[in-house]
Amino acid sequence: MSADSPALGIDLGTTSCCVGYLAPNSHDVDIIENQQGDRTTPSYVAFTEADEVIGKLAKDRVYRNYKNVVYDSKRFIGRKFDDEYLQQNIKKWSFSVVSDKDNTPLIQIFKEDEIVTYKPQEISGKLLSYMKRIAEKRLNRSISDVVITVPAYFNYHQRIATAEAGKLAGLNVLKIINEPTAAALAYIYKNNVTECKNLLVFDLGGGTFDVSIVKVCNRDITVKAISGNTFLGGRDFDNNLANLIIKRIKEKYDRDVREIPSSLRRVNARSEKVKTELSFEIKTHLDLHNILLDGEDINFEITRKEFEAANDRLFSMCIQTVHNCLNDAKLCKNDIEKVLLIGGSTRIPKIRQMLSEYFGGDDKLTQGVNPDEAVAYGAAVQAYMIKKGEDAGGPVHSIMEVTPLSLGTDTIGDRMSVIIARNTPIPVTKTKNYMTISDKQKEMDVNVYEGERSLVKYNTKIGTCAIALPPKPPGYAVEVSFHIDENGILRVGALTDAGVYSNLVMKYEKYTDQQADDALRVALENKERDDKESEVVSLWVKLKEYCIKTKSLCTYKSELLSAEDKTVMANITNIISEWVSNNKVAVGSEDEKNAIIEKKTEIEKICEPILAKYGFPIAEMCISDFYRLITQ
């Protein structure tokens, strides 16, 4: 990385891309125009027999060669094919999406009468490569260094996949920065803001939605909290409006447009334009020539109120996300000084009205930077800061981000043990002590999960680290450490009395199970069910631990027990241990709970009198105290 070579900031958006460059000795970011003279480029890639077309020309081909025009690739990146939200929306795309052998989505196109498939990050790589080329043409220089933006709520796998897209484009990714943080940086840089106690960034784009609360103190930016939804944006408003149009046509003409694929694509395209028109007019006329293939024109009026009613649920979700973010930051709405509006969807009057009502007036709402360009603008400033290092100067000194989701590992009973909580400032290192549960356990797997649910099966598995252990009784202590650097990259380490293990090798899961919806919202919605299931899991865990303790006593305190008592305890322990292994908690039902209590009573009825005779009160003894007992 040469300090003299240009470094770009690229907003890799769901519906459009934008690239910026901050030149040395310049006080403003240059947003670079594409070949058509536009400052933003639609995130569309069209595949022809001869080559590939990117941007507006590709978008225009959707109606002529719809199967070979790919868009919304950002919504696929880092996901599994059977992801619930991907499956709910898969029929809305005009191109084909199929599953790879490892359950990852592949985008399928036809070229020279052959089927060709692409990974989502390969499509994103083509978009990045195009943005790189237009910048090189404008600056007349070769460029490799770049800062790429992602939604704040992108999980670990999605960030890694985005970095991979950058490599595929021949770029050296200096940093992956959160979109709302980039927007805040743009606002602060452009307006020379030195102090702002609480700035709320409301970033509602074409495909994703993020909310961040940042503090500016002496030109240092500290992110206090983030929240968001990676499947909520202008595209979803368009889809709801398209459904409204289809319903109106059905009511008036008794024909279902969804049965005519070419007409459905026209309705979907027209809905985007109608939405834009309704941001400036209270009503608009919809003209669709020969939409039903009968030679007749369809012409009717759509009002802004109808559009707002069709999207009322999504608009309410936006405000709820703001509320969640304030709660995470431990702030009330009166603590917010400014609300920065970012993303083209913030031009929707209803969104502004709801924000104005929520924050008590329009005074707090501001743009400060073009909402379509702010993210790329901020990324360009960040790229300049990284390249120049301490010599960068300017109105921003440092940026401190936070973790978007909690990180932890699984414990006995498949419970989520959080090591780094969501919205923790990074870089950060956190440690937590864990105990072995098996006798002479040779290895401990640290399975790393990301998410907000109390049971790991509902969270996202990132990967696994293995720690070699000396042969010890159950309860042997292992200190696990998680370190997240300023780029959000996780490293795992462990400490035992056998030595220090740092930077453990992690075997990563290929793609995420994380659903696209707001992880916090999903966790809150399922809290009652999760708590009930966790309660039953805790009973199961206590029963399993009791069996481990009785078995270990028979092994390590054998000389203190009579042969008869040892045989009695060993027999019942084997019977109950086998039952425990074959009856893991499935849903946390009353039947499961009662069965566990019954088995616990059964083993305690036999073992407790024997344990009392020898003075071993193990029932309520934690595993670490038990380890000390049997190793004395």
N, C-alpha and C positions, 0 to 999 in steps of 0.2 A: 504494500500500500504506500504509494508515493504521496507525500504531503502536498505536492504541487498538482497532482492530477485531480480533475473534477470529481465530486461526489454528489450523487443525485438523491432526491427524496421522492419515493413513488408511493402513491396511494393506489393500492391494488384493490379496487372496489368491486362489489358484486355486480353492479350495473354499469359502472364507468371507472376509468383509470385516469390518473392525473400525475404529471411529473414536474418537479420544480428543481431549481438550481440557485444556490446563493454563491455569487462570485466573491472572491476576495475584494475587500475595500468597497463592497456594495452594501447598501442599507436596505435593499428590498429583494425579495426572492423573485426570480424570473420563472413564471409558469410557462412552460414551453408548449407552443402550439403544434398540433399534428399536421399531417400533409393537407388536410382540408381547411386548415386555419382555425380549428377549434381547440380550446384550451382543455377540454376533457375528451376522452376517447371511450366510446361504448365498449364494454367488456364482452365483445362478440368475436368469435373466430369462425370463418367460413372456409370449408375445404372444397376446392375445385379439382378438376382432373389434373390441372397443371401446377397449381400452387395453393397458397393460403392467403386469405384476405382477412384483415383485422380492422375492427372499429366500425364506423358508420356504414361503410360499404358492405361489411359483413352483415350488419343488422338489417340492411335493406334487402338482403337475400333470403331472409327468413321465410318470406311468402312464396318465393320461387323454388327454393331448394332447401326446405325446412329440415330435412333429415340430416343435412350436412352442415348446419349452422349451430355452433355450440355457445351457450351463454350460461350464466349463473354457476360457473365452475367452482366459485368460492364456497358455494353451499354444499359441495360434495367433499371438499378437501378435508382430509383427516378423519373421514367417517367410514362406517361400515355400510354395506349395501342394505342390510335389514334394519338400519336405523329407522325408528318409528316415524320421525318427521320427514325423512327422505322418502319413505314409502308413501306417506300421505300426499306428497307433492309430485311424485314421479310422473304421473300422467299429464301434468301441466306443461312439461317440457316437450318440445316438438321433436327432439332428437332421442335416440334410444340410450337407455342406461341398463347395463347388465352387470351380473356379479362375476368377479374373478374367483379363482379357486379358493382364495383365503377370505372370501366374503367382503372384499373391497369393491367399491363401485368402479366400473369402467365405462367410459363414454364411447359409444359405437357410431362410426360413420362409414359411408360407402365411397370407395375410391377405385376407379377403373374396374367396376363390377366386383370388387373384393371388399370384405368387411375389415375395417381397421379399427383398433381400439386404442384409447388414450386414458391414462390416469389423470385425475383432476389436476394434480400439480403440473402435469405436462402442458395442459391447456393454460394454466396460470403462467407457466414458464414462457409460453409463446406470447402472452400479453406483455409480460415483463420485457421480453426481448424486443418487442415492437417499441415500447416506451424508451428503451435504451437506444434504439436506432434513431428515433426522431430527435433525441437529445444530442446524440453524436453528430447528427447532420446540422443541428442548430449551432452547436458549440465548435464544430469542425475539429473534434478531438476524440480520441478513443477513450471510452469510459468503462470502468469495471466496478467501482465502489458505489454502494447504494445503501440507503436505509429504507426498509419496506414497512408499511403499516399493516396492522391487523386489528380486528375488533378486540376490545379489552377483554371480552368474555371468551375469546378463543382459548381452547384448552391446550395442554402440552403437545399433543400429537398434531393439532392443527398448526401450531407455530413451527414445529419441526418440518411439516410438509410445505409450509410457505417458504422456509429457508431453502428447502430442496428445490422448489420452483425457481428461486433466485439462481441457484447453481446451474440449473438446466438452461437458464438464459445467459449463462456466461458471466454472471455477476458475483462479486465478492460482497456478501451481505455483512455490512458493518454492524447492523443492529436491527432487531425486530422491535418496533415501538407501537404501543397502543394508539389507536386512532384518536380517541378523545384527548390523550396526552399530547399528541402531535398538534391537535387543534388548539389546545390551551397554549402550547408553546408559540404557535402562530399568532394568536391574539396578543400574548404578552410581548413578543418580539416586535410585531408591527406597530403596536400602540405604546411601546416603551413603558409597560407596566412594571413597577418596582415592588409594590405592595398590594396584596388583595387577600383578605383573610379567608374568604371562602368563595371560590368560583365554581359553579356547577356547569359542566359541559353536557349539553343535551345533543347527542349525535345520532340523528335518525336519517340513515341513508337509504339506498335502494334495496338493500338486502339484509342489513344488520342494524341493531340498535344498541347503543352504549350510553351509560350515564357515568360520569366521573365527577368527584368533588376534589378540587386541588387548592392548595394554599400557596401563595406567592409571598415570600419573605426575603427581603434583601436580594432579589433576583434569583432566588433558589425556588424551584418548583417541587412541592411535596404532594403526592397523590394520597388523599385520605381514605377514599373508598371508591369502588367501582361496582357497577351492576349492569345487567344487560340481557339481551336475547339475540342469539345469532341466526334466528329465523323470523325476524320481524323487520319490515321495511317497506319502502315504496312499492316493491314488486307485489307484496301481499295486499296492499291497498288496491293495486291494479286488478288483482285476481278477484277480489270481492266485488269491485265495480263491474268486471266482466260478467260475473255471475248475476249481478243485477240486470245488466243489459240482456243477457240470455233469458232471464225470467220475464222481462218486459216483452221481448219478442214472442215468447211462448204464449203469454197471456193475450197478446194482440193478434197474432197470426197463427196460433196453434201449431207452431213448428219448433222443433228443438235444434238449435244451431249446433249443439254438440255432436249431432249425427252427421254433420258436414265438416270434415277436418279443415278444409281450406277456409271455410267461413269462420270457424272457431278461431283460427289464427288471426284473421282480420279483426275479429271482435277483441281479442286479447291485445293486439297492437293499438287499436283505437281507444281502448280503455285508458292506456297510459296518457294519450293526448287529451282525452276528456278530463282526466284527473288534473292535468296541468291547467287546462282552461278554467276549471272550477276553482282554482286557487286565486283567480283574478276576476271571475264573473260568478254571479249567484245562480246562473243557469246557462246551459248550452244546448245546441241542437246536434243530434246524432244523425248523420246521413250515411247510410250504407247501401251502396248501389248493388243490386242483384245478389244480396247476401244469402237469399234462400234459393238461388239458382233458378229463379222463375221470371227473370227479366224486370222485376219490380224493385222500386227503391223503398227503403225503410227510412222513415224520418220521424223522430219523436224527441221530446225535450227531456233532459235530465237536469235536476237541480242539485245545488250544493248540499241541501238538506238530505236528499236521497243518498248522496255519496257518503255523507257523515253518518247516516243511520246504518248504512251497509258496513261501515268500519268502526262502529261505536265500541265494540268489544276490544279491538286492537288499540284504539285511542286510549281507552281506560287502562289497558295493560301498560302503556307508556307512562302514564301518571303513577301507577302503582310501582313501577320500577324506580321512578324518582323517589317515591316515598321509602322504598326499601334501601336505596343508597343513602338517604339521609339518616335512616336508622343505623345503618352500618357505621356511618361516620360519627354517630352519637350527636347529631345536630338536629335542629328544628328548621322549618323553612324560613323563619325570620333571620336565621344566621347567615343565609346566602346573600352575598353582596351583588353578584351578577350571574345571569343565566346566559351562557354562550350557546347560540343556536347554530348547529353544524349539520350539514347534509341537506340535499335538495328537498327532502320530505318535510323539513321544518318550515317550508313556504306554505304548507297547508294551513288555511286560516283557523280551522278548528283546533289544531295542535297549539297554535299560538294563543288562542282564546283560553284553552284549558290550562296552559301554563300560567297565563296572566291571572286567571282566577285562583289558581293554586298558590301563587306567590304574592297575591294581593296587588296586582297592577302591572302595567307594561314597563314601568321604570327600570325593573331589573333585567328585562330581556334585551339582549344585544347580539349583534353579529360581529362587527369589528373587522371581520375578514370574510371574503366571499365564501358562503357555505359550501359551494362545490369544490373549492380549491384549498380550503383551510388545512385539511389533513396533509396534502402534499406539500403545502407551504411549510408547515411545522416540521415535516420529515426532512425537508431540505435544510432547514436551520439546524436540526439535529445532526445531519450528515456533515455540515460545515463545522459544527462544534467538535465532532469526533476527529475529523481530519486535522483540525488546527490545535486540538488539545488545550493546554493551558493558555495558549496564545490567542484563543478564539475571541476573548473579550465579549463585547456586546451586552445586551440587557438580560441575558440568562447565564447563570453560573453552573447550576447542576439540576438534575431531575431525579427524584426518588419515586420509583413506582411501587405498586403493591401487588401481592399475589391475587389473581382473580378467583381462585378456588382453593379450598383447603387441601392439604397434602398429608397423607398419613400411611399407616400400614395396617394389615389385618392382625388381629389377635385371636386367641382361642374362641371358637364360636362364630368366626367370620365377622367379628365386630370391627368397626372402623375406629382406629386409634389415631386421632389427629396429632401430628407433630408440628406442622406449620398451618395456622388458621388462615382462612381467607382474609384479604385486605391487610395482611402483615406487610410492613414496608420492607423492600428489598434493596440491596443484598442483605441476607439474613442467614444465620446458622442457629438451629434449634436441636436440642438433644432430648431423648427420653429413654428411660430404662425399661427393659423387657426381660422376662425370665423364660428359661426353657421349660417344657412341660413333659418331656420324655426322659426316661432314664438313659444315661450315657449317649445323649443326643450328639451326633457327629457334625451336624450342619443345621444352620438356621436360615430359612428363606425370608428375606425382607421383601414382601410384595408391596410395591408402591401404588397407592390409589389416590385419585383426585375426585373430590366431590363433597357434598354436604349431608349425605344420608348416614344414618347411624350403623347401617350394615353394608359391607363392602360390595355385596352383590348388586346394589343399586348405584354404585359409583363406577368410575372409570379406572381400569387398571393400566398403569403406565409401563410397568416393567417389574423385574425381579432381580434382587442381588442375593448371592449366597455367601454365608459367613461360616468358615470352618471352625469347629468347636472342639475343645478337649472333652474326653468322656467323663462327665460329671453327673451327679444326681439331679432330679428335677428341681428347678428353682435357681439354676445357674444364671448369673446376671450378665446381660449384654446391653451396653449403652449404644443406641443407634442415633446417628446425627444426620440431619438433612441440611444441605447448604444450597441456597439459590443465589446465583450471581446477578449482576445488574441486567443481564440479558434474559433473565428468567430461566436459565438452564440449571437443572437440578443435579447435585452430586450427593452421593450417599456414603457415609462412613460408619464404622463401628469400633467400639472399645471393649475389650475383655481383659481379664487378668493375664491372658496369654500374649497380649501385645496390642498394638494400635493398627487398625485397618482404615486406610483413607482411600477415597476415590474408588470404591468398590465397583467392579465391572457390572453394569446393568444390562440384562437381556430385555430389550424393549418389546412391548406388544406392537404389532404392526399398525393397527388402527384402533380408534376409540369406540367404546360403546356409549360415550357421553351423548345424551340427547341434546338437540339443538336449543331446547327451550331453556329458560332461566333456571339454573340449577338451584338457586336459593328458593325460588317460588315453588318448584317441584318438591323441595325438601319440606317447606312449610305446609304445603297442601297434604303431604303424606305423614306429617309429624305424628298424628294420633295413631295411625296404623303402625308406623315405625316404632313408636314407644311401646306399643302393645307387644309387637314381635320381639323387641329388644328385651322386654321383661321376661319373656319365656326363654329367650336365648340365655339370659343371665342365670336362670334356674338350671338350664342344661349344662352351662359352664361350671357352675358350682358342683353339680353332680359328677361331672368328669374330673374336676380337680380333686374331689373327695376320693374317687377311685384311684387316682394317681398317688395320692398321699398314703392310702392304706397299702397299696402295692409296694410303694417304696419303703414303708416301715417294715414290711415283711422281708425286704431285701437288706436294708442297711441297719436295722435294729433287730435283726434275726436272733441274736444271742440273748436278747432281753425277753423274748416272747417264748411261751411254752409251745411245744410242737403242736398241741391240740388247738390252741388259740390261733397260731399262725396258719394252720390248715383251714380252720373255719373262716378266717378273714380272707385268705387267698381265694377260697372257693367262691364266696359271695362276690368278691371284687371282680373275679373273672366273668361271672355271669352278668353283673351289672355293666361292666366295661364293654362287653360285647353288645349289650342292648343299646348303650349310649352311642357306640360307633355306628350302629344300624338305624338309629332314630334321630338324625339331626333335625333341628327345627325347620319346618318348611314354611309355615305362614304365621305361626304364633297363635294357634287356635286354643280354645279352652280344653279341648281333648288332649292336645299336646302338653299343655300345662299340667293337667291333672295326671297324665301318665308319668311325667317327670317327677312330680311330687310323690306319687305312689312308689316309684323306684327308689327315690331318696329315703323315704320312710323305711322301705324294705332293707336297704343296706345299713342304715343307721341303727335300726332295731337290733341287728346282729353285732355290729362293730362297736357301737358306742360303749356298751358295758365292758367290753374287752379293753378298749382304749382308756377308759376311766380307771380301770384296775392298774394300768401301768403309768398313769399320769401323762397321757398324750392327748391334750385338748386340740386336736387338729381340725375340727369342724369349721371353726371361725378363724383359723390361722392362715394368714396370707402366704403365698408361695415362697416369698423370700425368707420369712421367718421359719417356714418349714424346712427350707434348705439349710439354714443355720442349725436347726434341730438335728437333722440326720447326718450332718457333717461334723458335729462336735465329737 
